């Protein structure tokens, strides 16, 4: 496992035929031996998550306590089914990419491609990188960022702080996982922890999301 003691060990389920009972048994042994405290999964579907919970319940194994999936104002698919699983099964989302790969910082607006930024580099890759770039930076996502930016201004917040603060309002969320390449970026995102967004602003966010459903596809 690489360290003597891990607080969380995460599993990934890319194959629906993966022997989940064997995997959960192995993770249970890791917990029982004291090598990890808790286990969680990542990039999982509602079906896969529930299947793992059923296996753990049936065999008395340690269960997944968290799920780490992509979640942001531009990607709210988690709320379709997985949020219900988290609420009913008392689990927490560890949201990654709450700024949608930096798109919710506003730096790609108006045709801008900042030097050394993620998608400026990704789009040079004609295979996976270009596909990822189109998913995150497209007409719908940029239009949504414009709308969310206006809301952020009404709250006297930067769009980045606003986006992270919004993610923290979700009742199924344990934490948002933020990244930064500079202290300035880190200060902007950490400031979200001190923000309380009004109910009318949250409702306005929902309206924007409904007007542009699944901007990331």
DRENTOR-656601 format. One record per residue: residue in three letters; x negated, y, z of N, C-alpha, C, O in turn. Coordinates in steps of 0.001 Angstrom, whole numbers. Each point is the difference from the previous one (the first is absolute). Layout:
# DRENTOR-656601
MIPA; ALA; X; Y; Z; X; Y; Z; X; Y; Z; X; Y; Z
...
***
This chain:
# DRENTOR-656601
MIPA; UNK; -805; -1209; 0; 805; 1209; 0; -846; 1269; 0; 517; 1094; -227
MIPA; UNK; -1803; -1239; 479; -881; 1152; -131; -266; 740; 1298; -1044; 638; 130
MIPA; UNK; 1958; -701; 842; -202; 633; 1298; 477; -958; 1080; 729; -951; -283
MIPA; UNK; -1138; 1201; 1511; 402; -877; 1098; 1460; 176; 373; 648; -937; 465
MIPA; UNK; -126; 2155; -672; 1362; 264; 449; 683; 971; -944; -425; 1150; -115
MIPA; UNK; 1459; -1583; -552; 763; 858; -890; 1386; 229; 596; 638; -935; 483
MIPA; UNK; -182; 2175; -520; 1342; 286; 482; 1058; -492; -977; 1106; -358; 405
MIPA; UNK; -1441; 340; -1678; 994; -350; -1017; -679; -733; -1126; -1025; 449; -514
MIPA; UNK; 1593; -1585; 124; -492; -706; -1176; 1142; -88; -987; 1089; -456; 349
MIPA; UNK; -1323; 890; -1587; 1084; 78; -971; -133; -1069; -1065; -1102; -342; -429
MIPA; UNK; 2239; -176; 11; 26; -975; -1072; 704; 592; -1206; 830; 899; 138
MIPA; UNK; -1156; -1397; -1307; 624; 437; -1240; 644; -1221; -649; -557; -1097; 38
MIPA; UNK; 1721; 1291; -629; 735; -1121; -566; 252; 224; -1488; 1133; 293; -383
MIPA; UNK; -2157; -422; -474; 223; 224; -1428; 687; -1174; -681; 551; 163; -1089
MIPA; UNK; -570; -1347; 1705; 518; -1215; -612; 1216; -489; 771; -130; -339; 1176
MIPA; UNK; 1328; 287; -1803; 1197; -441; 706; -63; -1452; 452; 774; -416; 862
MIPA; UNK; -1705; -369; -1445; -141; -1402; 371; -1102; -222; 1029; -336; -1143; 309
MIPA; UNK; -224; 2213; 220; -1034; -105; 1020; 545; -783; 1193; 1111; 276; 455
MIPA; UNK; -1873; -1251; 64; 484; -785; 1154; 35; 863; 1259; -955; 14; 777
MIPA; UNK; 2039; 690; -584; 75; 970; 1084; -94; -641; 1372; -515; 610; 937
MIPA; UNK; 1012; -1845; -809; -77; -659; 1300; -1453; -231; 401; -360; 172; 1165
MIPA; UNK; -479; -563; -2132; -1414; -204; 294; -688; 1314; 328; -843; 73; 894
MIPA; UNK; 1214; 952; -1626; -623; 1307; 221; 376; 558; 1367; -861; 482; 735
MIPA; UNK; 2148; -546; -395; 427; 522; 1297; -581; -821; 1151; -283; 536; 1071
MIPA; UNK; 108; -1834; -1298; -630; -839; 1023; -1445; 435; 225; -467; 71; 1137
MIPA; UNK; -237; 219; -2236; -1393; 444; 119; -73; 1341; 731; -878; 205; 839
MIPA; UNK; 1793; 699; -1156; 13; 1294; 691; 364; -167; 1468; -518; 709; 862
MIPA; UNK; 1406; -1644; -588; 367; -269; 1389; -1214; -487; 794; -195; 388; 1152
MIPA; UNK; -614; -1237; -1777; -1217; -486; 675; -954; 1158; 273; -669; 34; 1033
MIPA; UNK; 612; 918; -1970; -876; 1153; 199; 453; 831; 1198; -820; 514; 762
MIPA; UNK; 2138; -392; -608; 535; 741; 1144; -259; -764; 1292; -445; 576; 992
MIPA; UNK; 728; -1881; -1011; -170; -816; 1205; -1458; -34; 460; -278; -65; 1198
MIPA; UNK; -645; 109; -2153; -1425; -46; 349; -530; 1347; 458; -1139; 96; 458
MIPA; UNK; 1951; 942; -576; -426; 1323; 429; -770; 781; -1040; -537; 1067; 297
MIPA; UNK; 475; -1587; -1523; -721; 718; -1048; 769; 1210; -512; -610; 978; -431
MIPA; UNK; 1928; -1026; 469; 833; 1148; -369; 1112; 136; 1022; 354; -963; 680
MIPA; UNK; 198; 2171; -577; 1125; 214; 903; 1336; -167; -720; 919; -647; 504
MIPA; UNK; -831; 1242; -1690; 1245; -25; -761; -311; -260; -1467; -1117; 232; -463
MIPA; UNK; 2122; -720; -262; -165; -198; -1439; 1065; 779; -740; 1073; 278; 535
MIPA; UNK; -1382; 68; -1768; 948; 730; -831; -220; -358; -1457; -982; -658; -345
MIPA; UNK; 1893; 1092; -505; -107; -282; -1435; -45; 1316; -763; 239; 1073; 555
MIPA; UNK; -550; -1183; -1838; -122; 1198; -818; 537; -264; -1396; -116; -1108; -525
MIPA; UNK; 715; 2153; -79; 546; -94; -1357; 960; -1173; -135; -47; -743; -981
MIPA; UNK; 898; 588; 1951; 930; -1122; 42; 1406; 430; -357; 364; 1166; 154
MIPA; UNK; 427; -2121; -634; 1414; 227; -308; 842; -357; 1207; -492; -603; 954
MIPA; UNK; 1773; 978; -997; 904; -342; 1096; 117; -1512; 136; 24; -529; 1111
MIPA; UNK; 48; -167; -2249; 97; -1459; 28; -1240; -619; 644; 113; -846; 887
MIPA; UNK; -1291; 1269; -1334; -1229; -562; 538; -159; 272; 1475; -446; -869; 751
MIPA; UNK; 806; 2069; -324; -112; 347; 1408; 935; -855; 842; -409; -536; 1029
MIPA; UNK; 1653; 405; -1454; 957; -815; 757; -426; -1464; 20; 161; -673; 1018
MIPA; UNK; -701; 172; -2126; -452; -1386; -32; -1092; -236; 1032; -6; -1019; 691
MIPA; UNK; -921; 1975; -591; -1071; -155; 984; 563; 22; 1418; -466; -741; 866
MIPA; UNK; 1456; 1581; -630; 607; 63; 1332; 749; -1284; 335; -24; -460; 1141
MIPA; UNK; 689; -118; -2140; 694; -1272; 221; -989; -1107; 361; 237; -785; 918
MIPA; UNK; -1348; 736; -1655; -1023; -1014; 272; -544; 157; 1413; -143; -984; 725
MIPA; UNK; -159; 2213; -334; -527; 242; 1349; 1003; -391; 1066; -365; -598; 1012
MIPA; UNK; 1637; 935; -1235; 1036; -349; 980; 193; -1511; 95; 147; -539; 1097
MIPA; UNK; -147; -142; -2236; 222; -1448; -24; -1116; -770; 699; 253; -1006; 662
MIPA; UNK; -1492; 1483; -813; -1148; -740; 525; -585; 606; 1275; -938; -555; 573
MIPA; UNK; 1475; 1675; -131; -538; 636; 1192; -1340; 672; -231; -789; 157; 931
MIPA; UNK; 524; 249; -2192; -1262; 663; -315; 90; 1497; 297; 1088; 567; 107
MIPA; UNK; -2251; 52; 22; -40; 1469; 44; 613; 517; -1297; -183; -599; -1059
MIPA; UNK; 895; 1688; 1141; 682; 526; -1182; -639; 1308; -453; -791; 607; 722
MIPA; UNK; 1151; -188; -1929; -429; 1307; -461; 698; 1081; 828; 1223; 1; 137
MIPA; UNK; -2013; 907; 406; 556; 1103; 778; 94; 1275; -827; 763; 906; 337
MIPA; UNK; -1533; -833; -1414; -14; 1196; -836; -14; -399; -1469; -328; -1132; -355
MIPA; UNK; 688; 2084; -481; -123; -153; -1448; -603; 1290; -539; 445; 1095; 343
MIPA; UNK; -1464; -1233; -1192; -689; 1165; -559; 328; 88; -1477; -522; -773; -804
MIPA; UNK; 1387; 1714; 445; 423; 179; -1391; -129; 1457; -417; -95; 898; 836
MIPA; UNK; 93; -683; -2149; -29; 1347; -553; 1319; 699; 320; 1074; -544; -254
MIPA; UNK; -1160; 1748; 810; 1223; 719; 369; -269; 1487; 49; -932; 445; 670
MIPA; UNK; 1741; 324; -1375; -153; 1454; -21; 1276; 626; -545; 939; -707; -367
MIPA; UNK; -909; 2013; 316; 1128; 701; -609; 182; -372; -1462; 1101; 127; -538
MIPA; UNK; -2160; -581; -108; 84; -397; -1400; 245; -1495; -176; 275; -457; -1109
MIPA; UNK; -373; -290; 2175; 223; -1440; -74; 760; -453; 1241; -600; -383; 1004
MIPA; UNK; 1926; 431; -1086; 858; -328; 1135; 641; -1380; -143; 1005; -287; 650
MIPA; UNK; -1578; -562; -1494; 585; -1327; -212; 61; -823; 1284; 857; -874; 129
MIPA; UNK; -1740; 1135; 808; 10; -731; 1269; 1349; 122; 693; 419; -904; 722
MIPA; UNK; 257; 2025; -942; 1276; 244; 674; 1137; -838; -585; 1068; -90; 606
MIPA; UNK; -1280; -526; -1772; 1070; -769; -626; 371; -1230; 826; 1180; -224; 272
MIPA; UNK; -2171; -577; 132; 260; -1232; 744; -943; -188; 1183; 423; -410; 1081
MIPA; UNK; -1702; 712; -1291; -982; -276; 1036; 227; 799; 1274; -290; -480; 1096
MIPA; UNK; 808; 1693; -1233; 281; 801; 1193; 1025; -698; 890; -109; 41; 1225
MIPA; UNK; 1099; -677; -1836; 1010; -732; 766; -629; -1176; 745; 338; -262; 1154
MIPA; UNK; -1252; -443; -1818; -697; -1106; 653; -768; 513; 1209; 54; -604; 1071
MIPA; UNK; -770; 1716; -1234; -776; 556; 1108; 901; 360; 1177; -332; -278; 1152
MIPA; UNK; 1466; 895; -1445; 908; 400; 1082; 571; -1216; 724; 16; -45; 1230
MIPA; UNK; 443; -921; -1981; 669; -1153; 599; -969; -969; 666; 363; -686; 956
MIPA; UNK; -1594; 628; -1457; -988; -933; 535; -1024; 685; 911; -974; -620; 425
MIPA; UNK; 1204; 1902; -132; -876; 739; 908; -1453; -16; -475; -917; -332; 751
MIPA; UNK; 738; 703; -2024; -1331; 101; -589; -290; 1450; -370; 897; 843; 1
MIPA; UNK; -2152; -563; -314; -392; 1364; -358; -697; 25; -1352; -767; -903; -335
MIPA; UNK; 1043; 1946; -432; -720; 249; -1239; -1251; 809; 294; 54; 1010; 701
MIPA; UNK; -1180; -1459; -1237; -1219; 796; -26; -104; 529; -1428; -515; -677; -889
MIPA; UNK; 1007; 1883; 684; 131; 532; -1359; -1353; 438; -542; -701; 808; 610
MIPA; UNK; 353; -1355; -1759; -1207; 503; -648; 377; 884; -1189; 1079; -131; -577
MIPA; UNK; -1976; 1011; 237; 183; 974; -1088; 1201; 922; 225; 809; 183; -910
MIPA; UNK; -677; 405; 2114; 1116; 927; 238; -74; 1258; -860; 980; 737; -115
MIPA; UNK; -2154; -492; -492; -149; 1125; -930; 3; -480; -1448; -380; 738; -908
MIPA; UNK; 814; -1986; 701; 92; -563; -1356; -1322; 168; -756; -37; 521; -1115
MIPA; UNK; -1033; -973; 1750; -1303; 85; -649; -497; 1411; -215; -858; 232; -851
MIPA; UNK; 1388; 722; 1616; -400; 1400; -136; 926; 824; -871; -140; 1221; -73
MIPA; UNK; 1092; -1876; -594; 935; 734; -861; 826; 976; 820; 318; 1094; -467
MIPA; UNK; 34; -1487; 1700; 806; 860; 857; -815; 1107; 683; 504; 709; 872
MIPA; UNK; -1746; -577; -1276; -754; 1185; 431; 234; 1142; -976; -324; 1154; 284
MIPA; UNK; 897; -1493; -1449; 264; 1011; -1024; -1157; 252; -941; 88; 875; -862
MIPA; UNK; -1180; -1627; 1006; -1189; 326; -791; 97; -398; -1468; -849; 395; -798
MIPA; UNK; 1870; -1170; 426; 155; -387; -1404; 1096; 803; -715; 360; -303; -1137
MIPA; UNK; 154; 1313; 1806; 1071; 790; -606; -519; 853; -1158; -1172; 370; -59
MIPA; UNK; 2092; -74; -855; -285; 899; -1130; -1163; -483; -871; -796; 795; -500
MIPA; UNK; 720; -2107; 335; -1010; -555; -893; -1407; -50; 553; -947; -241; -748
MIPA; UNK; 791; 465; 2044; -1338; 13; 601; -518; -1425; 208; 744; -896; 397
MIPA; UNK; -2027; 712; -673; -691; -1257; 269; -1295; 342; 730; -1051; 106; -633
MIPA; UNK; 1107; 68; 1949; -1179; 428; 764; -1171; -966; -165; 181; -1217; -35
MIPA; UNK; -1351; 1767; -62; -1206; -808; -156; -206; -893; 1213; 162; 435; 1140
MIPA; UNK; -520; -1683; -1396; -313; -994; 1040; 1218; -421; 822; -161; -650; 1034
MIPA; UNK; 1370; 1002; -1464; 1190; -466; 709; 367; -1393; -490; -450; -432; -1061
MIPA; UNK; 1265; -265; 1837; 287; -1401; -262; 526; -265; -1410; -559; -816; -731
MIPA; UNK; 1635; 1508; 354; 624; -327; -1277; -717; 632; -1195; 180; -433; -1138
MIPA; UNK; -983; 1449; 1400; -866; 514; -1058; -991; -1082; -405; -318; -166; -1177
MIPA; UNK; -164; -565; 2177; -928; -1093; -269; 732; -1236; -519; -466; -660; -929
MIPA; UNK; 1623; 349; 1540; 737; -1207; -378; 408; 3; -1471; -60; -1033; -667
MIPA; UNK; 471; 2186; 166; 541; 24; -1359; -1065; -241; -1063; 325; -172; -1175
MIPA; UNK; -1589; 159; 1575; -1084; -327; -924; -88; -1504; -254; -635; -444; -957
MIPA; UNK; 1282; -331; 1830; 23; -1453; -151; 1185; -368; -885; 1142; 174; 426
MIPA; UNK; -1366; -677; -1645; 1096; -264; -937; 904; -1155; 410; 1024; -232; -642
MIPA; UNK; -1373; -488; 1681; 820; -1128; 419; 771; 348; 1273; 977; 745; -66
MIPA; UNK; -1381; -1252; 1192; 765; 181; 1228; 50; 1458; 448; 1044; 473; 450
MIPA; UNK; -2150; 238; -569; -48; 1376; 490; 961; 911; -724; 669; 821; 627
MIPA; UNK; -591; -953; -1937; 909; 842; -777; 1453; -297; 360; 823; 911; 88
MIPA; UNK; -516; -2189; 121; 1362; -384; 395; 351; 582; 1354; 1095; 533; 179
MIPA; UNK; -2009; -626; 780; 224; 544; 1332; 213; 1506; -65; 858; 544; 695
MIPA; UNK; -1637; 121; -1528; 120; 1447; -131; 1382; 387; -506; 617; 927; 526
MIPA; UNK; -127; -1631; -1543; 1341; 307; -534; 1081; -241; 1039; 1022; 687; 6
MIPA; UNK; -1236; -1641; 856; 1000; -278; 1033; 73; 1134; 1020; 1089; 390; 423
MIPA; UNK; -2233; 130; -32; -46; 1022; 1042; 140; 1419; -545; 598; 861; 646
MIPA; UNK; -1148; -619; -1829; 17; 1356; -572; 806; -41; -1290; -515; -358; -1060
MIPA; UNK; 1765; 724; 1164; 871; -9; -1174; 1018; 1133; 126; 4; 730; 991
MIPA; UNK; 837; -592; -1978; 947; 1115; -35; 908; 15; 1233; 263; 1059; 569
MIPA; UNK; 210; -2230; -164; 916; -70; 1139; -689; 302; 1327; 544; 723; 835
MIPA; UNK; -1745; -1276; -640; -679; 258; 1270; -391; 1474; 124; 122; 592; 1072
MIPA; UNK; -588; -9; -2167; -416; 1403; 58; 1186; 930; 214; -116; 1007; 698
MIPA; UNK; 1259; -1341; -1298; 1207; 805; 225; 448; -120; 1447; 433; 983; 602
MIPA; UNK; -535; -2178; -41; 373; -198; 1397; -914; 783; 927; 458; 593; 977
MIPA; UNK; -1749; -589; -1283; -950; 756; 826; 331; 1492; -36; -109; 680; 1020
MIPA; UNK; 506; -172; -2168; 412; 1412; -90; 1151; 283; 962; 2; 1003; 714
MIPA; UNK; 976; -1911; -712; 1174; 190; 860; -377; -110; 1478; 442; 808; 817
MIPA; UNK; -1252; -1801; -477; -407; -157; 1398; -896; 1159; 449; 20; 392; 1167
MIPA; UNK; -794; 144; -2089; -861; 1141; 338; 815; 1207; 420; -387; 731; 911
MIPA; UNK; 1523; -519; -1579; 871; 1121; 369; 554; -191; 1407; 109; 955; 769
MIPA; UNK; 241; -2193; -439; 470; -288; 1362; -1112; 243; 1020; 228; 569; 1068
MIPA; UNK; -1431; -1011; -1420; -1131; 196; 910; -243; 1488; 262; -268; 401; 1133
MIPA; UNK; 364; 408; -2182; -180; 1442; 162; 1051; 585; 929; -294; 901; 786
MIPA; UNK; 1517; -1409; -875; 1070; 512; 867; -273; -311; 1468; 533; 659; 892
MIPA; UNK; -1368; -1670; -650; -392; -368; 1367; -1359; 574; 374; -525; -275; 1078
MIPA; UNK; -45; 1083; -1989; -1327; 585; 203; -1062; -1085; 182; -878; 105; 856
MIPA; UNK; 981; -1147; -1683; -940; -1118; 65; -607; -247; -1376; 603; 326; -1023
MIPA; UNK; -1781; -895; 1008; -563; -470; -1265; 785; -1245; -409; 587; -670; 849
MIPA; UNK; -576; 362; -2137; 730; -1164; -470; -576; -1284; 604; 748; -937; 279
MIPA; UNK; -2073; 883; -74; -623; -1195; 568; 449; -220; 1445; 371; -1111; 380
MIPA; UNK; -408; 2168; 414; 461; -112; 1393; 1472; -379; 37; 415; -838; 800
MIPA; UNK; 362; 1454; -1662; 1439; -265; -70; 268; -1463; -334; 842; -635; 635
MIPA; UNK; -1549; 96; -1623; 236; -1382; -441; -322; -1002; 1098; 747; -956; 209
MIPA; UNK; -1847; 1166; 488; -357; -918; 1087; 982; 151; 1157; 404; -993; 606
MIPA; UNK; -20; 2226; -300; 973; 228; 1070; 1322; -690; -308; 639; -554; 894
MIPA; UNK; -229; 588; -2162; 1235; -690; -383; -112; -1488; 272; 929; -600; 541
MIPA; UNK; -2051; -7; -905; -161; -1444; 208; 128; -360; 1472; 503; -1073; 334
MIPA; UNK; -948; 1947; 537; 42; -273; 1442; 1409; 76; 581; 207; -343; 1164
MIPA; UNK; 760; 788; -1959; 1384; 74; 501; 738; -1323; -141; 1106; -136; 524
MIPA; UNK; -1683; -841; -1216; 693; -1263; -234; -7; -864; 1255; -1050; -210; 607
MIPA; UNK; 2215; -289; -217; 112; -750; 1252; -678; -1361; -47; -247; -588; 1053
MIPA; UNK; -59; 69; -2229; -644; -1302; -128; -1511; 114; -111; -688; -1010; -146
MIPA; UNK; 168; 2221; 214; -1425; 239; -225; -791; -92; 1297; 387; 559; 1026
MIPA; UNK; -1518; -1284; -1096; -924; -23; 1124; -1009; 1121; -122; -270; 714; 965
MIPA; UNK; -292; -559; -2170; -936; 1086; -269; -167; 156; -1501; 324; -903; -771
MIPA; UNK; -832; 2054; 369; -379; 236; -1387; -1515; -17; -86; -685; 647; 792
MIPA; UNK; 171; -1382; -1746; -1443; -141; -168; -479; 1044; -998; 325; -77; -1185
MIPA; UNK; -1078; 1030; 1643; -442; 1096; -856; -1478; -157; -322; -763; -590; 765
MIPA; UNK; 378; 1130; -1911; -1402; 9; -395; -423; 1417; -343; 836; 847; -311
MIPA; UNK; -2115; -597; 369; -499; 1347; -305; -1433; -93; -471; -748; -888; 406
MIPA; UNK; 376; 1818; -1270; -1382; 78; -461; -708; 1229; 559; -1156; 267; -326
MIPA; UNK; 1864; 474; 1171; -611; 1171; 630; 703; 276; 1317; 1123; -453; 222
MIPA; UNK; -1789; 1196; 648; 594; 371; 1281; 1242; 860; -218; 981; -122; 733
MIPA; UNK; -1024; 983; -1734; 1139; 877; -288; 1245; -814; -343; 1096; 292; 480
MIPA; UNK; -1275; -1317; -1314; 1133; -860; -339; 535; -712; 1234; 1213; -119; 173
MIPA; UNK; -2104; -350; 677; 408; -703; 1214; 793; 912; 920; 992; -426; 592
MIPA; UNK; -1417; 1671; -468; 711; 953; 868; 1407; 250; -505; 930; 141; 793
MIPA; UNK; -764; -86; -2120; 1330; 230; -583; 947; -1151; 309; 1163; 225; 334
MIPA; UNK; -1650; -1447; -444; 876; -1150; 237; 262; -215; 1491; 1123; -323; 388
MIPA; UNK; -2132; 496; 438; 183; -179; 1440; 980; 1022; 559; 686; -271; 985
MIPA; UNK; -617; 1444; -1607; 940; 1029; 455; 1441; -492; -36; 855; 546; 698
MIPA; UNK; -574; -1563; -1498; 1368; -535; -104; 500; -562; 1318; 1207; -32; 240
MIPA; UNK; -2117; -410; 618; 397; -585; 1285; 653; 1027; 915; 695; -361; 949
MIPA; UNK; -918; 1635; -1233; 566; 1064; 841; 1241; 637; -622; 504; 1005; 501
MIPA; UNK; -16; -1591; -1590; 1116; 586; -745; 1304; -754; 286; 29; -1230; 32
MIPA; UNK; 1037; 1989; 172; 1347; -578; 99; 832; 603; -1123; 286; 1197; 8
MIPA; UNK; 97; -2018; -964; 774; 496; -1133; 1482; 67; 363; 547; -963; 538
MIPA; UNK; 116; 2101; -829; 1424; 144; 301; 848; -999; -782; -404; -473; -1062
MIPA; UNK; 1574; 160; 1593; 891; -974; -637; 435; 449; -1390; 138; -827; -901
MIPA; UNK; 80; 2129; 719; 430; 461; -1316; -1111; -153; -1037; 275; -209; -1182
MIPA; UNK; -1525; 312; 1621; -1124; -197; -911; -116; -1479; -371; -281; -331; -1152
MIPA; UNK; 492; -545; 2111; -20; -1438; -284; 1112; -367; -975; -192; -832; -888
MIPA; UNK; 1349; 1452; 1057; 1109; -244; -925; -347; 495; -1395; 370; -622; -996
MIPA; UNK; -1075; 1735; 926; -415; 534; -1300; -999; -941; -673; 12; -151; -1221
MIPA; UNK; -870; -475; 2011; -931; -990; -547; 767; -1172; -604; -332; -482; -1083
MIPA; UNK; 1359; 31; 1796; 816; -1106; -508; 672; 369; -1320; 109; -826; -907
MIPA; UNK; 331; 2053; 814; 667; 449; -1223; -976; -11; -1178; 352; -428; -1099
MIPA; UNK; -1566; 896; 1329; -1010; -16; -1054; -289; -1434; -436; -111; -289; -1191
MIPA; UNK; -8; -600; 2171; -284; -1399; -319; 1140; -640; -781; -239; -822; -885
MIPA; UNK; 1465; 1189; 1201; 1143; -562; -716; 104; 553; -1420; 437; -689; -922
MIPA; UNK; -843; 1929; 770; 44; 598; -1342; -1048; -590; -932; 195; -65; -1214
MIPA; UNK; -1301; -360; 1794; -1058; -642; -784; -340; -1328; 661; -931; -84; 801
MIPA; UNK; 1680; -938; -1135; -151; -1305; 635; -1289; -673; -462; -296; -59; -1194
MIPA; UNK; -461; -444; 2162; -1208; -782; -276; -925; 662; -1014; -243; -572; -1063
MIPA; UNK; -274; 1748; 1358; -876; 687; -957; -1271; -776; -342; -612; 228; -1044
MIPA; UNK; 219; -1145; 1928; -1177; -824; -278; 369; -1312; -690; -854; -858; -222
MIPA; UNK; 2132; 714; -113; 434; -1211; -678; 382; -1112; 945; 387; -1082; -443
***
